[in-house]
Amino acid sequence: METITISESPKHVGETVKIGVWLTDKRSSGKIAFLQLRDGTGFFQGIIRKADVDEATFDLAKHDLHQETSFYVTGEIAEDKRSKFGYEIHIKDIEVVGASEDYPIGNKEHGIGFLLDHRHLWLRSRKPWALMRIRSRVKLATMEFFDKHGFTQFDAPELTASAPEGTTELFDVKYFDDDAYLSQSGQLYAEAGAMALGRVYTMGPTFRAEKSKTRRHMTEFWMIEPEMAWMHQDESLKIQEQYVAYLVQDLIDHCATELEMVGRSVESLKPFTELPYPRITYKKAIEMLQEGGFDSKYGDDFGSPEEAYLADQFNKPVFIMNYPRAIKAFYMPTNPEDDREVICADLLAPEGYGEIIGGSERSYDYEYITNKLEENGLNKEDYGWYDDLRKYGSVPHSGFGMGLERFLSWITLQDHIRENIPFPRMLNRLRP
């Protein structure tokens, strides 16, 4: 008899198999009991009939199995056209492995504060399970996409000597006798990688010393940051939209069940696979905001309301191009058509989710970067290596960063958790 997983059930219809499972719920009616089961690969139903098993096994199933008890079930896989999964197991035997009494997360509504306090257990529930599976798939699809487009994965350090953009929201740590900081971005290191390998991307955790109270403020999140030598903005934007469309299509192909569990229909995602995405300039965006009743003027940065309004004017993600230099990073080159601006673009997601990608060309002029470092009060000793990239054979290059959590929030239609929780307590809650 073969031991299988729930996800392998469709290949074993009519066969007697063994599966290691946990109980999520149950109900019984006379001489039959229905067990809701999970095993990490999926969820399905087990049916146990009194006539098919001995009395002790039926009593065990009906009275002594509690939520999250772990056990082996042995039975025959059958089709179940009434269920979304389409298969179930007709149980012949049960072997308990780990008992569970008074499991704290019942099959009822719980407040988000309670669930965060029990996040190590909440992960077992359907929605967190689906979200983690979708997240895993996006990371796999990311590696597949960039491999197909000639990129090399490049690992940037998590401990750095300075901020990549001279910002102050740094987690400082002691690195032996020196000061160091948790990385805010892998970009600058990836630029060095691009000068050696042509096309690279980093994928890993980044940190901000700011409280996680809004979608735009998170203490820890993952970034995917490609850098591409010999590339200007037009080609970079094509890579960006191809990447997003690839991720969306991959989820449609491989995570339809998980998407349904979190409330996202596959049909609603299909328009986001259609390219190209619309592009408008920052100046046009200001005009649209003014027409929409916003008190916006040239030089303003966009907050969540402005981004949501702009994106909702389109039925797919939209690029906002060439922002004023005063609100962008020091390494972005001047727009030759308007010296008040730099060559950059943000990709805004529709449905109220705002920016998911920020990117730009990177200036490759040694004198320009040296002056910008001085203007921004950045220590030459800390950034001398970055200056060297312009000193020794620099080339036009571009890059962008996509926040994994922002992308996932949009794709899965998740709201940011807003609770009035003191920061240290929130930090503890978010750690498994």
KEPALUM-231025 format. One record per residue (C-alpha): residue number from 0; x, y, z. Coordinates in steps of 0.5 Angstrom, whole numbers, plus 500, padded with zeros to 3 digits. Example, Ala and Ser with C-alpha at 12.3 -4.5 7.8 and 13.67 -1.06 7.14 Angstrom:
2
(0 (525 491 516))
(1 (527 498 514))
end
This chain:
432
(0 (500 500 500))
(1 (503 507 498))
(2 (503 513 503))
(3 (501 519 499))
(4 (500 526 500))
(5 (493 530 499))
(6 (495 533 493))
(7 (497 526 489))
(8 (490 524 490))
(9 (488 525 483))
(10 (493 520 481))
(11 (490 514 486))
(12 (483 514 485))
(13 (480 507 486))
(14 (487 505 490))
(15 (487 504 498))
(16 (493 509 500))
(17 (495 512 507))
(18 (496 519 508))
(19 (499 523 514))
(20 (494 528 516))
(21 (491 533 521))
(22 (484 534 523))
(23 (481 541 521))
(24 (474 540 523))
(25 (468 534 523))
(26 (461 533 523))
(27 (457 526 524))
(28 (450 524 523))
(29 (448 517 525))
(30 (453 512 522))
(31 (457 516 518))
(32 (462 521 520))
(33 (465 527 516))
(34 (473 529 517))
(35 (476 535 514))
(36 (483 534 513))
(37 (489 537 511))
(38 (497 535 510))
(39 (500 541 508))
(40 (499 540 501))
(41 (492 541 501))
(42 (485 540 504))
(43 (480 535 503))
(44 (474 530 506))
(45 (475 524 509))
(46 (469 519 510))
(47 (468 514 515))
(48 (462 509 515))
(49 (460 505 521))
(50 (459 499 517))
(51 (466 499 514))
(52 (470 499 520))
(53 (470 496 527))
(54 (467 500 533))
(55 (473 502 536))
(56 (475 506 530))
(57 (468 509 529))
(58 (468 511 536))
(59 (475 514 535))
(60 (473 518 529))
(61 (466 520 532))
(62 (468 522 539))
(63 (476 522 540))
(64 (479 526 535))
(65 (479 534 536))
(66 (481 539 532))
(67 (489 539 530))
(68 (490 532 532))
(69 (495 528 527))
(70 (494 521 525))
(71 (495 517 519))
(72 (488 515 515))
(73 (488 509 511))
(74 (483 508 505))
(75 (480 509 498))
(76 (481 515 494))
(77 (474 517 490))
(78 (472 522 486))
(79 (468 528 490))
(80 (464 532 484))
(81 (461 536 490))
(82 (467 539 493))
(83 (472 544 490))
(84 (478 539 490))
(85 (474 534 487))
(86 (477 528 491))
(87 (476 525 498))
(88 (478 519 502))
(89 (473 513 504))
(90 (477 511 511))
(91 (478 504 513))
(92 (483 505 519))
(93 (486 511 523))
(94 (492 511 527))
(95 (493 517 532))
(96 (500 520 532))
(97 (499 526 536))
(98 (493 528 540))
(99 (490 536 541))
(100 (486 538 546))
(101 (483 545 546))
(102 (486 548 540))
(103 (486 556 541))
(104 (483 557 534))
(105 (476 555 533))
(106 (472 555 527))
(107 (469 561 528))
(108 (471 569 527))
(109 (477 571 531))
(110 (480 578 532))
(111 (486 580 528))
(112 (490 581 535))
(113 (488 574 537))
(114 (490 571 531))
(115 (497 575 531))
(116 (498 573 538))
(117 (497 566 535))
(118 (501 566 529))
(119 (505 560 530))
(120 (498 556 530))
(121 (494 561 525))
(122 (499 559 519))
(123 (495 552 519))
(124 (489 555 517))
(125 (486 556 510))
(126 (488 563 508))
(127 (495 563 511))
(128 (496 557 508))
(129 (494 559 501))
(130 (498 566 502))
(131 (504 562 504))
(132 (503 558 498))
(133 (502 564 493))
(134 (508 567 496))
(135 (513 561 495))
(136 (510 561 488))
(137 (512 568 486))
(138 (519 567 488))
(139 (520 561 484))
(140 (517 564 478))
(141 (521 570 479))
(142 (528 566 479))
(143 (525 562 472))
(144 (523 569 469))
(145 (530 572 470))
(146 (534 566 468))
(147 (530 566 462))
(148 (532 573 461))
(149 (539 572 462))
(150 (540 574 469))
(151 (545 572 474))
(152 (542 571 481))
(153 (547 576 486))
(154 (547 576 493))
(155 (548 583 496))
(156 (550 583 504))
(157 (545 584 509))
(158 (550 588 514))
(159 (552 594 511))
(160 (556 600 513))
(161 (551 605 510))
(162 (545 607 507))
(163 (544 606 500))
(164 (540 612 499))
(165 (543 616 505))
(166 (536 615 509))
(167 (536 615 516))
(168 (531 609 518))
(169 (537 604 519))
(170 (537 599 524))
(171 (544 599 527))
(172 (548 593 530))
(173 (555 593 533))
(174 (559 589 528))
(175 (565 587 532))
(176 (568 594 534))
(177 (565 598 528))
(178 (558 600 527))
(179 (554 597 521))
(180 (546 597 519))
(181 (541 592 517))
(182 (541 593 509))
(183 (535 597 506))
(184 (537 595 499))
(185 (541 591 495))
(186 (541 596 489))
(187 (548 599 490))
(188 (551 592 490))
(189 (547 589 485))
(190 (550 595 480))
(191 (557 593 482))
(192 (554 586 480))
(193 (552 588 473))
(194 (558 591 471))
(195 (561 584 472))
(196 (555 580 470))
(197 (551 584 465))
(198 (544 583 468))
(199 (543 581 475))
(200 (538 581 481))
(201 (538 580 488))
(202 (532 577 492))
(203 (532 578 500))
(204 (530 581 506))
(205 (531 589 507))
(206 (529 593 513))
(207 (527 600 515))
(208 (527 602 522))
(209 (520 605 522))
(210 (513 602 525))
(211 (509 598 521))
(212 (503 602 521))
(213 (501 603 514))
(214 (502 599 507))
(215 (508 604 506))
(216 (511 603 512))
(217 (514 596 514))
(218 (520 594 519))
(219 (522 588 514))
(220 (520 586 507))
(221 (523 582 501))
(222 (525 586 495))
(223 (527 583 488))
(224 (532 588 485))
(225 (535 587 478))
(226 (540 591 475))
(227 (542 591 468))
(228 (548 594 464))
(229 (547 597 457))
(230 (540 599 458))
(231 (536 605 458))
(232 (529 606 461))
(233 (525 604 455))
(234 (528 597 455))
(235 (528 597 463))
(236 (520 598 463))
(237 (519 593 458))
(238 (523 588 463))
(239 (518 590 468))
(240 (512 589 465))
(241 (514 583 462))
(242 (516 581 469))
(243 (509 583 473))
(244 (505 579 467))
(245 (509 573 468))
(246 (508 573 475))
(247 (501 574 474))
(248 (500 568 469))
(249 (504 563 473))
(250 (499 564 479))
(251 (493 563 474))
(252 (497 557 472))
(253 (499 554 478))
(254 (495 557 484))
(255 (488 558 482))
(256 (486 554 488))
(257 (490 558 493))
(258 (487 565 489))
(259 (480 562 490))
(260 (481 561 498))
(261 (484 568 499))
(262 (478 571 495))
(263 (481 573 488))
(264 (478 570 482))
(265 (483 568 476))
(266 (478 572 471))
(267 (480 578 475))
(268 (487 577 474))
(269 (487 576 466))
(270 (487 583 464))
(271 (494 584 468))
(272 (497 579 463))
(273 (496 584 457))
(274 (502 588 455))
(275 (504 593 454))
(276 (502 597 461))
(277 (500 604 460))
(278 (505 610 461))
(279 (504 617 463))
(280 (509 622 465))
(281 (509 625 472))
(282 (507 632 469))
(283 (500 628 466))
(284 (499 625 473))
(285 (499 632 476))
(286 (494 634 471))
(287 (490 628 472))
(288 (490 629 480))
(289 (488 636 479))
(290 (482 635 475))
(291 (480 629 480))
(292 (480 634 485))
(293 (486 633 489))
(294 (490 639 491))
(295 (497 637 488))
(296 (502 641 484))
(297 (508 640 481))
(298 (514 638 486))
(299 (509 634 490))
(300 (510 627 492))
(301 (505 622 491))
(302 (501 619 497))
(303 (497 613 498))
(304 (490 617 496))
(305 (494 620 490))
(306 (497 613 487))
(307 (490 609 488))
(308 (486 615 484))
(309 (491 615 478))
(310 (492 607 478))
(311 (484 607 478))
(312 (484 611 472))
(313 (486 605 468))
(314 (484 597 468))
(315 (491 595 469))
(316 (498 597 472))
(317 (501 604 470))
(318 (508 607 469))
(319 (508 614 472))
(320 (515 617 469))
(321 (520 622 470))
(322 (519 625 477))
(323 (522 631 480))
(324 (529 630 482))
(325 (528 633 489))
(326 (524 627 491))
(327 (528 622 488))
(328 (535 619 489))
(329 (541 622 488))
(330 (544 616 483))
(331 (538 618 478))
(332 (540 622 472))
(333 (537 628 469))
(334 (532 628 464))
(335 (535 631 458))
(336 (528 634 456))
(337 (527 637 463))
(338 (533 638 467))
(339 (528 639 473))
(340 (527 632 473))
(341 (530 625 473))
(342 (529 619 468))
(343 (525 614 473))
(344 (519 611 473))
(345 (514 608 478))
(346 (509 602 477))
(347 (502 603 480))
(348 (498 597 481))
(349 (490 598 480))
(350 (485 597 485))
(351 (487 602 490))
(352 (494 598 492))
(353 (499 604 489))
(354 (506 603 488))
(355 (509 596 487))
(356 (515 598 483))
(357 (520 603 483))
(358 (526 604 478))
(359 (530 609 474))
(360 (536 609 470))
(361 (543 610 474))
(362 (547 616 472))
(363 (554 613 470))
(364 (557 620 470))
(365 (563 620 475))
(366 (563 627 476))
(367 (555 627 477))
(368 (555 622 482))
(369 (561 625 486))
(370 (558 632 486))
(371 (551 628 488))
(372 (554 625 494))
(373 (557 631 496))
(374 (550 635 496))
(375 (547 629 500))
(376 (552 629 505))
(377 (554 622 504))
(378 (561 620 506))
(379 (566 619 501))
(380 (569 614 505))
(381 (563 610 505))
(382 (561 611 498))
(383 (568 611 494))
(384 (567 604 492))
(385 (560 606 488))
(386 (564 612 485))
(387 (569 607 482))
(388 (564 604 478))
(389 (563 610 474))
(390 (571 611 474))
(391 (573 605 471))
(392 (569 603 465))
(393 (562 605 467))
(394 (556 604 462))
(395 (549 606 461))
(396 (545 602 466))
(397 (538 601 469))
(398 (535 598 475))
(399 (528 597 479))
(400 (526 594 485))
(401 (519 590 487))
(402 (517 590 494))
(403 (514 582 494))
(404 (509 584 500))
(405 (506 590 496))
(406 (506 585 490))
(407 (502 580 494))
(408 (498 584 497))
(409 (495 587 491))
(410 (495 580 487))
(411 (491 577 493))
(412 (487 583 495))
(413 (489 583 502))
(414 (488 589 507))
(415 (494 592 511))
(416 (493 590 518))
(417 (492 597 522))
(418 (492 596 530))
(419 (493 600 535))
(420 (499 596 538))
(421 (505 598 541))
(422 (511 597 537))
(423 (515 592 541))
(424 (509 588 542))
(425 (507 588 534))
(426 (514 586 533))
(427 (514 580 537))
(428 (507 578 534))
(429 (510 578 527))
(430 (515 573 529))
(431 (513 566 528))
end
